Amino acid sequence: MKEKPSYKRLDLFSTLAVFGVLAVLVFECFFVFELYNRDIELLERFFPVTEAPASVPEAVEELAPVG
């Protein structure tokens, strides 16, 4: 006698995994585009620079005395 095949219509863990991956992708995409659309000066207050940027020396027009 043949048994009637039974199919699972909804697998809870697989469905949760798919929705979890989709949620993470939406979350990451939102924040990546938010960071790229912001000015860097606004982000510096959250990520402070450890070293001060080096200043560029100004060009000197007059000659330096020698000797």
Buried (B, 14 or more C-beta within 10 A) or exposed (E): EEEEEEEEEEEEEEEEEEEEEEEEEEEEEEEEEEEEEEEEEEEEEEEEEEEEEEEEEEEEEEEEEEE
